[in-house]
Amino acid sequence: MSQLKSSLIFDLYSGNQALTSIQQTMLEQIEVLVHDKRFNELEHFMRDTPDIEQLLIDHVMLDPTDSYRWDLLISYERMDRIEDYDRVNAFCRTAFSYHPDKPFYFALALYDIGWNDFEMDEEVIEVANRLIEEASAEVSALICLSMSKSLRHMEREFLVKAIERCPRAVQPNFSLGGYFMRHNTRLAKSYIEKGLVQLVLIFDDSGETSKSVMGFNPHTWQRDVCNELLGMDMSSAAYKKYKRMIK
């Protein structure tokens, strides 16, 4: 079977032809919180309510052609204290098999490559290279970042391409800094400084951020994940670490 497909979700599906009354009530509560933009409450509800995962899996399998259902499920699996890389990887590949026009699913699976026997092979490389050219700037850069980690002999090439595809991406600059730190400290610091410049509006002089916590928004989660993985949304501890590296 193609590496780009996974059957894990079928194993976890309850097989019911409709949601139970309890599941329907939970789904309605999610929809109310989304509609009212009560995203902090939504995150707590999804994180703390028993059997939410089974609801989201069943909800997807009743209509896997609805990408929003995949968004709810996969974003749930990535929540803090819940994050399950194994399932994120498998669900993203299955979602991509249903939605080949949505390269974000492939990009997120590729970022955690190595789970579920998902390894870099010719098929994966071919799809990745095609999507680098076709996807949005952020998704393209995320694929490049993942390729740089997996194909170490082309690490520099893919990191440079990530910056070219998405100039506002921070992590590729930091990763290039790490790459050059081995043999060219001056060049390494210049890339790290370029990355820090991108974050100047987020962090103050002390390295603290005043960014408010927005909670989980299923309509923006793909953008939020890209911002996180590309370094545009990082912790103050990570920011301070990179600041120290250029002193």
Accessible surface in RSA format (square Angstrom, percent):
REM  Atomic radii and reference values for relative SASA: ProtOr
REM  Chains: A
REM  Algorithm: Lee & Richards
REM  Probe-radius: 1.40
REM  Slices: 20
REM RES _ NUM      All-atoms   Total-Side   Main-Chain    Non-polar    All polar
REM                ABS   REL    ABS   REL    ABS   REL    ABS   REL    ABS   REL
RES MET A   1   176.55  91.4  89.26  59.1  87.29 207.8  77.96  66.3  98.59 130.6
RES SER A   2    39.85  33.7  22.26  29.7  17.59  40.5  29.47  62.8  10.38  14.5
RES GLN A   3    37.69  21.1  32.28  23.6   5.42  12.9  28.52  60.7   9.17   7.0
RES LEU A   4    19.42  10.8  19.36  13.8   0.06   0.2  19.36  13.6   0.06   0.2
RES LYS A   5   108.44  52.9 106.39  65.3   2.06   4.9  48.67  43.8  59.77  63.7
RES SER A   6    13.67  11.5   6.68   8.9   6.99  16.1   3.77   8.0   9.89  13.9
RES SER A   7    56.95  48.1  53.95  72.0   3.00   6.9  27.04  57.6  29.91  41.9
RES LEU A   8    40.83  22.7  37.13  26.6   3.70   9.3  39.25  27.6   1.58   4.2
RES ILE A   9     0.23   0.1   0.00   0.0   0.23   0.6   0.00   0.0   0.23   0.6
RES PHE A  10    97.13  48.6  81.71  50.6  15.42  40.1  82.09  49.8  15.04  43.0
RES ASP A  11   110.09  77.1  75.94  75.6  34.16  80.8  28.27  66.5  81.83  81.6
RES LEU A  12    45.96  25.6  36.58  26.2   9.37  23.6  40.62  28.5   5.33  14.3
RES TYR A  13    53.59  25.0  36.51  20.8  17.08  44.4  32.03  24.1  21.56  26.6
RES SER A  14    56.48  47.7  18.30  24.4  38.18  87.9  28.82  61.4  27.66  38.7
RES GLY A  15    38.21  47.1   0.00   N/A  38.21  47.1  23.78  65.2  14.44  32.3
RES ASN A  16    64.16  44.2  58.17  56.2   5.99  14.4  14.50  34.9  49.66  48.0
RES GLN A  17   158.04  88.4 132.55  96.9  25.49  60.7  64.07 136.4  93.97  71.3
RES ALA A  18    66.27  60.9  56.81  87.7   9.46  21.5  58.71  82.7   7.57  20.0
RES LEU A  19    29.94  16.7   8.63   6.2  21.31  53.6   8.75   6.1  21.19  57.0
RES THR A  20    63.54  45.2  55.05  55.8   8.50  20.2  60.13  80.8   3.41   5.2
RES SER A  21    90.49  76.5  74.73  99.7  15.76  36.3  54.30 115.6  36.19  50.7
RES ILE A  22   126.11  71.8 123.24  91.8   2.87   6.9 126.11  90.8   0.00   0.0
RES GLN A  23    16.57   9.3  16.57  12.1   0.00   0.0   8.31  17.7   8.26   6.3
RES GLN A  24    71.81  40.2  71.81  52.5   0.00   0.0  30.48  64.9  41.32  31.3
RES THR A  25    88.21  62.7  86.88  88.1   1.34   3.2  61.37  82.4  26.84  40.6
RES MET A  26    19.42  10.1  17.88  11.8   1.54   3.7  14.75  12.5   4.67   6.2
RES LEU A  27     9.43   5.3   9.43   6.7   0.00   0.0   9.43   6.6   0.00   0.0
RES GLU A  28    87.30  50.1  86.17  65.2   1.13   2.7  28.95  56.0  58.36  47.6
RES GLN A  29    67.59  37.8  65.25  47.7   2.34   5.6  13.91  29.6  53.68  40.7
RES ILE A  30     1.39   0.8   1.39   1.0   0.00   0.0   1.39   1.0   0.00   0.0
RES GLU A  31    89.41  51.3  83.90  63.5   5.51  13.1  35.59  68.8  53.82  43.9
RES VAL A  32    71.23  46.9  68.13  61.7   3.09   7.5  71.16  61.8   0.07   0.2
RES LEU A  33     1.18   0.7   1.18   0.8   0.00   0.0   1.18   0.8   0.00   0.0
RES VAL A  34    14.48   9.5  10.61   9.6   3.87   9.3  10.61   9.2   3.87  10.5
RES HIS A  35   151.10  82.6 128.96  89.6  22.14  56.6 100.19 103.3  50.91  59.2
RES ASP A  36    67.33  47.2  43.23  43.0  24.10  57.0  16.71  39.3  50.62  50.5
RES LYS A  37   154.46  75.4 136.96  84.0  17.49  41.6  79.39  71.5  75.07  80.0
RES ARG A  38    91.85  38.6  84.74  43.2   7.12  16.9  40.35  55.1  51.50  31.2
RES PHE A  39    24.61  12.3  21.89  13.6   2.72   7.1  21.89  13.3   2.72   7.8
RES ASN A  40    72.63  50.1  69.91  67.6   2.72   6.5  23.92  57.6  48.70  47.1
RES GLU A  41    86.77  49.8  81.06  61.3   5.71  13.6  39.50  76.4  47.28  38.6
RES LEU A  42     0.00   0.0   0.00   0.0   0.00   0.0   0.00   0.0   0.00   0.0
RES GLU A  43    38.11  21.9  38.11  28.8   0.00   0.0   6.15  11.9  31.96  26.1
RES HIS A  44    98.84  54.0  98.31  68.3   0.53   1.4  62.04  63.9  36.80  42.8
RES PHE A  45    48.02  24.0  40.28  25.0   7.74  20.1  47.64  28.9   0.39   1.1
RES MET A  46     0.30   0.2   0.00   0.0   0.30   0.7   0.00   0.0   0.30   0.4
RES ARG A  47    42.76  18.0  23.69  12.1  19.07  45.4   2.40   3.3  40.36  24.5
RES ASP A  48    89.19  62.5  60.22  59.9  28.97  68.5  35.89  84.5  53.30  53.2
RES THR A  49    33.24  23.6  24.19  24.5   9.05  21.6  19.47  26.2  13.77  20.8
RES PRO A  50   105.34  76.8  90.07  82.1  15.27  55.5 101.79  84.0   3.54  22.0
RES ASP A  51   106.82  74.8  90.14  89.7  16.69  39.5  21.60  50.8  85.22  85.0
RES ILE A  52     1.06   0.6   0.00   0.0   1.06   2.6   0.00   0.0   1.06   2.9
RES GLU A  53    42.02  24.1  41.39  31.3   0.63   1.5  10.57  20.4  31.45  25.7
RES GLN A  54    62.57  35.0  60.39  44.1   2.18   5.2  32.64  69.5  29.93  22.7
RES LEU A  55     0.00   0.0   0.00   0.0   0.00   0.0   0.00   0.0   0.00   0.0
RES LEU A  56     0.65   0.4   0.00   0.0   0.65   1.6   0.39   0.3   0.26   0.7
RES ILE A  57     2.46   1.4   2.46   1.8   0.00   0.0   2.46   1.8   0.00   0.0
RES ASP A  58     2.82   2.0   2.82   2.8   0.00   0.0   2.15   5.1   0.67   0.7
RES HIS A  59    16.16   8.8  16.16  11.2   0.00   0.0   9.33   9.6   6.83   7.9
RES VAL A  60     0.09   0.1   0.09   0.1   0.00   0.0   0.09   0.1   0.00   0.0
RES MET A  61    24.18  12.5   9.04   6.0  15.14  36.0   9.04   7.7  15.14  20.1
RES LEU A  62    62.27  34.7  30.42  21.8  31.85  80.1  32.98  23.2  29.29  78.8
RES ASP A  63    50.04  35.1  48.26  48.0   1.78   4.2  13.59  32.0  36.45  36.4
RES PRO A  64    22.34  16.3  22.34  20.4   0.00   0.0  22.34  18.4   0.00   0.0
RES THR A  65    96.95  69.0  80.50  81.6  16.45  39.2  64.14  86.2  32.81  49.6
RES ASP A  66    48.77  34.2  42.36  42.2   6.42  15.2  13.72  32.3  35.06  35.0
RES SER A  67    24.60  20.8  22.27  29.7   2.33   5.4   0.96   2.1  23.64  33.1
RES TYR A  68    67.41  31.5  66.51  37.8   0.90   2.3  62.14  46.7   5.26   6.5
RES ARG A  69    48.85  20.5  48.07  24.5   0.78   1.9   0.46   0.6  48.39  29.3
RES TRP A  70     0.00   0.0   0.00   0.0   0.00   0.0   0.00   0.0   0.00   0.0
RES ASP A  71    16.65  11.7  16.65  16.6   0.00   0.0   0.00   0.0  16.65  16.6
RES LEU A  72     2.10   1.2   2.10   1.5   0.00   0.0   2.10   1.5   0.00   0.0
RES LEU A  73     0.00   0.0   0.00   0.0   0.00   0.0   0.00   0.0   0.00   0.0
RES ILE A  74     0.00   0.0   0.00   0.0   0.00   0.0   0.00   0.0   0.00   0.0
RES SER A  75     5.56   4.7   2.08   2.8   3.47   8.0   2.41   5.1   3.14   4.4
RES TYR A  76    23.67  11.1  23.67  13.5   0.00   0.0   1.10   0.8  22.58  27.8
RES GLU A  77     2.45   1.4   2.45   1.9   0.00   0.0   0.00   0.0   2.45   2.0
RES ARG A  78    34.17  14.3  22.69  11.6  11.48  27.3   3.55   4.9  30.62  18.6
RES MET A  79    12.63   6.5   6.32   4.2   6.31  15.0  12.63  10.7   0.00   0.0
RES ASP A  80    99.77  69.9  87.93  87.5  11.83  28.0  31.06  73.1  68.71  68.5
RES ARG A  81   178.77  75.1 126.40  64.4  52.37 124.7  73.67 100.7 105.09  63.7
RES ILE A  82    42.09  24.0  25.12  18.7  16.97  40.9  30.82  22.2  11.27  30.6
RES GLU A  83    59.46  34.1  36.24  27.4  23.22  55.3   9.85  19.0  49.61  40.5
RES ASP A  84    48.60  34.0  43.91  43.7   4.69  11.1  13.54  31.9  35.06  35.0
RES TYR A  85    94.90  44.3  92.47  52.6   2.43   6.3  55.49  41.7  39.41  48.6
RES ASP A  86    46.46  32.5  46.14  45.9   0.32   0.8  14.12  33.2  32.34  32.3
RES ARG A  87    58.60  24.6  58.60  29.9   0.00   0.0   2.32   3.2  56.28  34.1
RES VAL A  88     0.18   0.1   0.18   0.2   0.00   0.0   0.18   0.2   0.00   0.0
RES ASN A  89     0.00   0.0   0.00   0.0   0.00   0.0   0.00   0.0   0.00   0.0
RES ALA A  90     0.25   0.2   0.22   0.3   0.03   0.1   0.25   0.3   0.00   0.0
RES PHE A  91     0.02   0.0   0.02   0.0   0.00   0.0   0.02   0.0   0.00   0.0
RES CYS A  92     0.00   0.0   0.00   0.0   0.00   0.0   0.00   0.0   0.00   0.0
RES ARG A  93    11.06   4.6  10.45   5.3   0.61   1.5   1.92   2.6   9.14   5.5
RES THR A  94     3.69   2.6   3.60   3.7   0.09   0.2   3.33   4.5   0.36   0.5
RES ALA A  95     0.00   0.0   0.00   0.0   0.00   0.0   0.00   0.0   0.00   0.0
RES PHE A  96    12.07   6.0  11.76   7.3   0.31   0.8  11.76   7.1   0.31   0.9
RES SER A  97    47.10  39.8  12.39  16.5  34.71  80.0  15.02  32.0  32.08  44.9
RES TYR A  98    81.15  37.9  56.81  32.3  24.35  63.4  42.04  31.6  39.11  48.2
RES HIS A  99    15.52   8.5  14.79  10.3   0.73   1.9   6.84   7.0   8.68  10.1
RES PRO A 100    84.75  61.8  76.02  69.3   8.73  31.7  76.02  62.8   8.73  54.3
RES ASP A 101   109.91  77.0  79.26  78.9  30.66  72.5  50.21 118.2  59.70  59.5
RES LYS A 102    72.95  35.6  69.76  42.8   3.19   7.6  24.74  22.3  48.22  51.4
RES PRO A 103    24.26  17.7  24.26  22.1   0.00   0.0  24.26  20.0   0.00   0.0
RES PHE A 104     6.05   3.0   5.45   3.4   0.60   1.6   5.45   3.3   0.60   1.7
RES TYR A 105     0.14   0.1   0.14   0.1   0.00   0.0   0.06   0.0   0.08   0.1
RES PHE A 106     1.34   0.7   0.89   0.5   0.45   1.2   1.34   0.8   0.00   0.0
RES ALA A 107     0.00   0.0   0.00   0.0   0.00   0.0   0.00   0.0   0.00   0.0
RES LEU A 108     0.86   0.5   0.86   0.6   0.00   0.0   0.86   0.6   0.00   0.0
RES ALA A 109     0.00   0.0   0.00   0.0   0.00   0.0   0.00   0.0   0.00   0.0
RES LEU A 110     0.65   0.4   0.00   0.0   0.65   1.6   0.00   0.0   0.65   1.8
RES TYR A 111    57.04  26.6  48.59  27.6   8.45  22.0  18.67  14.0  38.37  47.3
RES ASP A 112    19.11  13.4  14.23  14.2   4.87  11.5   4.87  11.5  14.23  14.2
RES ILE A 113    40.29  22.9  21.12  15.7  19.17  46.2  21.12  15.2  19.17  52.0
RES GLY A 114    41.45  51.1   0.00   N/A  41.45  51.1  18.53  50.8  22.92  51.3
RES TRP A 115   110.72  44.4 109.57  53.0   1.14   2.7  95.06  50.7  15.65  25.4
RES ASN A 116    52.59  36.3  21.99  21.2  30.60  73.7  18.64  44.9  33.95  32.8
RES ASP A 117   126.19  88.4 112.14 111.6  14.05  33.2  30.43  71.6  95.76  95.5
RES PHE A 118     0.04   0.0   0.00   0.0   0.04   0.1   0.04   0.0   0.00   0.0
RES GLU A 119    93.66  53.8  93.66  70.9   0.00   0.0  42.81  82.8  50.85  41.5
RES MET A 120    42.33  21.9  15.84  10.5  26.50  63.1  15.84  13.5  26.50  35.1
RES ASP A 121    52.48  36.8  44.87  44.7   7.61  18.0  34.41  81.0  18.07  18.0
RES GLU A 122   152.27  87.4 145.24 109.9   7.03  16.7  60.72 117.5  91.55  74.7
RES GLU A 123    63.99  36.7  57.71  43.7   6.28  14.9  36.16  69.9  27.83  22.7
RES VAL A 124     0.00   0.0   0.00   0.0   0.00   0.0   0.00   0.0   0.00   0.0
RES ILE A 125    50.71  28.9  50.71  37.8   0.00   0.0  50.71  36.5   0.00   0.0
RES GLU A 126   124.61  71.5 117.21  88.7   7.40  17.6  41.79  80.8  82.82  67.6
RES VAL A 127    16.32  10.7  16.31  14.8   0.02   0.0  16.32  14.2   0.00   0.0
RES ALA A 128     0.00   0.0   0.00   0.0   0.00   0.0   0.00   0.0   0.00   0.0
RES ASN A 129    63.04  43.5  58.03  56.1   5.01  12.1  25.31  60.9  37.74  36.5
RES ARG A 130   110.04  46.2  99.93  50.9  10.11  24.1  58.10  79.4  51.94  31.5
RES LEU A 131     3.88   2.2   3.88   2.8   0.00   0.0   3.88   2.7   0.00   0.0
RES ILE A 132     1.24   0.7   1.24   0.9   0.00   0.0   1.24   0.9   0.00   0.0
RES GLU A 133   112.52  64.6  90.77  68.7  21.75  51.8  44.37  85.8  68.15  55.6
RES GLU A 134   112.28  64.5  76.84  58.1  35.44  84.4  41.18  79.6  71.11  58.1
RES ALA A 135     9.19   8.4   0.00   0.0   9.19  20.9   3.48   4.9   5.71  15.1
RES SER A 136    64.16  54.2  44.71  59.7  19.45  44.8  51.58 109.8  12.58  17.6
RES ALA A 137    39.54  36.4  31.47  48.6   8.07  18.4  32.73  46.1   6.80  18.0
RES GLU A 138    44.58  25.6  44.58  33.7   0.00   0.0   9.78  18.9  34.80  28.4
RES VAL A 139    14.22   9.4  14.22  12.9   0.00   0.0  14.22  12.4   0.00   0.0
RES SER A 140     0.00   0.0   0.00   0.0   0.00   0.0   0.00   0.0   0.00   0.0
RES ALA A 141     0.00   0.0   0.00   0.0   0.00   0.0   0.00   0.0   0.00   0.0
RES LEU A 142     0.00   0.0   0.00   0.0   0.00   0.0   0.00   0.0   0.00   0.0
RES ILE A 143     0.00   0.0   0.00   0.0   0.00   0.0   0.00   0.0   0.00   0.0
RES CYS A 144     0.00   0.0   0.00   0.0   0.00   0.0   0.00   0.0   0.00   0.0
RES LEU A 145     5.75   3.2   5.75   4.1   0.00   0.0   5.75   4.0   0.00   0.0
RES SER A 146     0.96   0.8   0.37   0.5   0.58   1.3   0.48   1.0   0.48   0.7
RES MET A 147     0.00   0.0   0.00   0.0   0.00   0.0   0.00   0.0   0.00   0.0
RES SER A 148     3.30   2.8   3.07   4.1   0.23   0.5   0.04   0.1   3.26   4.6
RES LYS A 149    94.90  46.3  81.03  49.7  13.87  33.0  66.66  60.0  28.24  30.1
RES SER A 150    41.12  34.7   9.06  12.1  32.06  73.8  13.43  28.6  27.69  38.8
RES LEU A 151    24.80  13.8  23.64  16.9   1.16   2.9  24.80  17.4   0.00   0.0
RES ARG A 152   138.86  58.3 124.33  63.4  14.53  34.6  55.68  76.1  83.18  50.4
RES HIS A 153   152.99  83.6 108.38  75.3  44.61 114.1  91.97  94.8  61.02  71.0
RES MET A 154    55.56  28.8  52.20  34.5   3.36   8.0  37.76  32.1  17.80  23.6
RES GLU A 155    16.47   9.5  15.55  11.8   0.92   2.2   1.09   2.1  15.38  12.6
RES ARG A 156   122.62  51.5 121.11  61.7   1.51   3.6  22.52  30.8 100.10  60.7
RES GLU A 157    90.02  51.7  79.56  60.2  10.46  24.9  38.14  73.8  51.88  42.4
RES PHE A 158     4.86   2.4   4.86   3.0   0.00   0.0   4.86   2.9   0.00   0.0
RES LEU A 159     0.64   0.4   0.64   0.5   0.00   0.0   0.64   0.4   0.00   0.0
RES VAL A 160    53.17  35.0  52.79  47.8   0.38   0.9  53.11  46.1   0.06   0.2
RES LYS A 161    58.06  28.3  57.56  35.3   0.51   1.2  26.86  24.2  31.20  33.2
RES ALA A 162     0.00   0.0   0.00   0.0   0.00   0.0   0.00   0.0   0.00   0.0
RES ILE A 163    37.06  21.1  36.48  27.2   0.57   1.4  36.48  26.3   0.57   1.5
RES GLU A 164   122.40  70.3  94.07  71.2  28.33  67.5  44.77  86.6  77.63  63.4
RES ARG A 165    72.79  30.6  62.49  31.9  10.30  24.5  16.74  22.9  56.05  34.0
RES CYS A 166     2.03   1.5   1.83   2.0   0.19   0.5   0.19   0.5   1.83   2.0
RES PRO A 167    90.32  65.8  86.72  79.1   3.60  13.1  86.89  71.7   3.43  21.3
RES ARG A 168   100.34  42.1  97.89  49.9   2.45   5.8  56.54  77.3  43.80  26.5
RES ALA A 169     0.00   0.0   0.00   0.0   0.00   0.0   0.00   0.0   0.00   0.0
RES VAL A 170     0.08   0.1   0.08   0.1   0.00   0.0   0.08   0.1   0.00   0.0
RES GLN A 171    41.38  23.1  41.38  30.2   0.00   0.0  11.89  25.3  29.49  22.4
RES PRO A 172     0.00   0.0   0.00   0.0   0.00   0.0   0.00   0.0   0.00   0.0
RES ASN A 173     5.36   3.7   5.36   5.2   0.00   0.0   0.00   0.0   5.36   5.2
RES PHE A 174     4.14   2.1   0.02   0.0   4.12  10.7   0.18   0.1   3.96  11.3
RES SER A 175    29.79  25.2  19.67  26.2  10.13  23.3  16.91  36.0  12.88  18.0
RES LEU A 176     0.41   0.2   0.41   0.3   0.00   0.0   0.41   0.3   0.00   0.0
RES GLY A 177     0.00   0.0   0.00   N/A   0.00   0.0   0.00   0.0   0.00   0.0
RES GLY A 178    33.95  41.9   0.00   N/A  33.95  41.9  26.83  73.6   7.12  15.9
RES TYR A 179    43.86  20.5  42.98  24.5   0.88   2.3  10.51   7.9  33.35  41.1
RES PHE A 180     8.04   4.0   8.04   5.0   0.00   0.0   8.04   4.9   0.00   0.0
RES MET A 181    63.31  32.8  48.72  32.2  14.59  34.7  38.58  32.8  24.73  32.8
RES ARG A 182   144.21  60.5 103.27  52.6  40.94  97.5  63.84  87.2  80.37  48.7
RES HIS A 183   124.53  68.1  84.15  58.5  40.39 103.3  76.08  78.4  48.45  56.4
RES ASN A 184    60.62  41.8  54.89  53.0   5.74  13.8   9.01  21.7  51.62  49.9
RES THR A 185    71.29  50.7  65.72  66.6   5.56  13.3  37.72  50.7  33.57  50.7
RES ARG A 186   213.44  89.6 202.97 103.5  10.47  24.9  77.61 106.1 135.84  82.3
RES LEU A 187    60.88  33.9  57.98  41.5   2.90   7.3  60.44  42.4   0.44   1.2
RES ALA A 188     0.00   0.0   0.00   0.0   0.00   0.0   0.00   0.0   0.00   0.0
RES LYS A 189    65.57  32.0  65.31  40.1   0.26   0.6  31.61  28.4  33.96  36.2
RES SER A 190    41.46  35.0  35.80  47.8   5.66  13.0  37.28  79.4   4.18   5.9
RES TYR A 191    38.99  18.2  38.99  22.2   0.00   0.0   6.78   5.1  32.21  39.7
RES ILE A 192     0.03   0.0   0.03   0.0   0.00   0.0   0.03   0.0   0.00   0.0
RES GLU A 193    92.94  53.4  92.94  70.3   0.00   0.0  16.39  31.7  76.55  62.5
RES LYS A 194   113.10  55.2 108.94  66.8   4.17   9.9  69.79  62.8  43.32  46.1
RES GLY A 195     0.00   0.0   0.00   N/A   0.00   0.0   0.00   0.0   0.00   0.0
RES LEU A 196    11.84   6.6   9.21   6.6   2.63   6.6   9.45   6.6   2.39   6.4
RES VAL A 197    94.70  62.3  88.26  79.9   6.44  15.5  91.53  79.5   3.17   8.6
RES GLN A 198    78.63  44.0  52.76  38.6  25.87  61.6   5.84  12.4  72.79  55.2
RES LEU A 199     0.45   0.3   0.45   0.3   0.00   0.0   0.45   0.3   0.00   0.0
RES VAL A 200    93.76  61.7  83.93  76.0   9.83  23.7  84.54  73.5   9.22  25.0
RES LEU A 201   172.22  95.9 137.56  98.4  34.66  87.1 141.09  99.1  31.13  83.8
RES ILE A 202    55.13  31.4  43.66  32.5  11.47  27.7  48.52  34.9   6.61  17.9
RES PHE A 203    10.57   5.3   0.19   0.1  10.38  27.0   1.64   1.0   8.93  25.5
RES ASP A 204    80.41  56.3  66.07  65.8  14.34  33.9  46.31 109.0  34.11  34.0
RES ASP A 205   157.31 110.2 122.14 121.6  35.17  83.2  44.67 105.1 112.64 112.3
RES SER A 206    73.36  62.0  47.51  63.4  25.85  59.5  55.58 118.4  17.78  24.9
RES GLY A 207     3.38   4.2   0.00   N/A   3.38   4.2   3.33   9.1   0.05   0.1
RES GLU A 208    77.72  44.6  76.94  58.2   0.78   1.9  38.05  73.6  39.67  32.4
RES THR A 209    54.94  39.1  32.40  32.9  22.53  53.7  33.32  44.8  21.61  32.7
RES SER A 210   112.76  95.3  79.33 105.9  33.43  77.0  55.03 117.2  57.73  80.9
RES LYS A 211   117.77  57.5  89.10  54.7  28.67  68.3  78.20  70.4  39.57  42.2
RES SER A 212    75.02  63.4  61.12  81.6  13.90  32.0  49.01 104.4  26.01  36.4
RES VAL A 213   126.86  83.5 108.00  97.8  18.86  45.4 112.77  98.0  14.09  38.2
RES MET A 214   126.42  65.5 116.73  77.3   9.69  23.1 101.73  86.5  24.69  32.7
RES GLY A 215    20.83  25.7   0.00   N/A  20.83  25.7   2.25   6.2  18.58  41.6
RES PHE A 216    19.99  10.0  15.00   9.3   4.99  13.0  19.99  12.1   0.00   0.0
RES ASN A 217    27.03  18.6  26.15  25.3   0.88   2.1   6.18  14.9  20.85  20.2
RES PRO A 218     2.15   1.6   0.00   0.0   2.15   7.8   0.00   0.0   2.15  13.3
RES HIS A 219   127.06  69.4  91.60  63.7  35.47  90.7  66.48  68.5  60.59  70.5
RES THR A 220    33.74  24.0  29.47  29.9   4.27  10.2  30.60  41.1   3.14   4.7
RES TRP A 221     9.56   3.8   8.73   4.2   0.83   1.9   9.54   5.1   0.02   0.0
RES GLN A 222    51.32  28.7  49.99  36.5   1.33   3.2  21.87  46.6  29.45  22.3
RES ARG A 223   139.54  58.6 131.50  67.0   8.04  19.1  59.06  80.7  80.47  48.8
RES ASP A 224    54.65  38.3  50.90  50.7   3.74   8.8  27.32  64.3  27.32  27.2
RES VAL A 225     8.89   5.8   8.08   7.3   0.81   2.0   8.89   7.7   0.00   0.0
RES CYS A 226     4.03   3.0   4.03   4.5   0.00   0.0   0.42   1.1   3.61   3.9
RES ASN A 227    28.63  19.7  28.63  27.7   0.00   0.0   2.03   4.9  26.60  25.7
RES GLU A 228    82.35  47.3  71.64  54.2  10.72  25.5  25.97  50.2  56.38  46.0
RES LEU A 229    18.16  10.1  12.39   8.9   5.78  14.5  14.49  10.2   3.67   9.9
RES LEU A 230     0.00   0.0   0.00   0.0   0.00   0.0   0.00   0.0   0.00   0.0
RES GLY A 231     2.29   2.8   0.00   N/A   2.29   2.8   2.29   6.3   0.00   0.0
RES MET A 232    17.60   9.1  13.33   8.8   4.27  10.2  13.33  11.3   4.27   5.7
RES ASP A 233    55.01  38.5  46.53  46.3   8.48  20.1   2.99   7.0  52.02  51.9
RES MET A 234    28.66  14.8  12.45   8.2  16.22  38.6  20.49  17.4   8.17  10.8
RES SER A 235    67.46  57.0  50.94  68.0  16.52  38.0  51.12 108.9  16.34  22.9
RES SER A 236    28.15  23.8  24.97  33.3   3.19   7.3   1.61   3.4  26.54  37.2
RES ALA A 237    71.41  65.7  61.01  94.1  10.40  23.7  66.94  94.3   4.47  11.8
RES ALA A 238    29.56  27.2  24.30  37.5   5.26  12.0  28.98  40.8   0.58   1.5
RES TYR A 239    13.91   6.5  13.91   7.9   0.00   0.0   1.02   0.8  12.89  15.9
RES LYS A 240    68.79  33.6  68.11  41.8   0.68   1.6  35.26  31.7  33.54  35.7
RES LYS A 241    94.83  46.3  94.36  57.9   0.47   1.1  50.63  45.6  44.20  47.1
RES TYR A 242    25.41  11.9  25.41  14.5   0.00   0.0   8.10   6.1  17.31  21.3
RES LYS A 243    79.86  39.0  79.19  48.6   0.68   1.6  29.04  26.1  50.82  54.1
RES ARG A 244   146.11  61.3 132.73  67.7  13.38  31.8  59.93  81.9  86.18  52.2
RES MET A 245    64.32  33.3  50.45  33.4  13.87  33.0  53.53  45.5  10.78  14.3
RES ILE A 246    48.43  27.6  28.09  20.9  20.34  49.0  28.09  20.2  20.34  55.2
RES LYS A 247   179.65  87.6 127.02  77.9  52.63 125.3 110.29  99.3  69.37  73.9
END  Absolute sums over single chains surface
CHAIN  1 A    12351.7      10257.4       2094.3       6533.5       5818.2
END  Absolute sums over all chains
TOTAL         12351.7      10257.4       2094.3       6533.5       5818.2
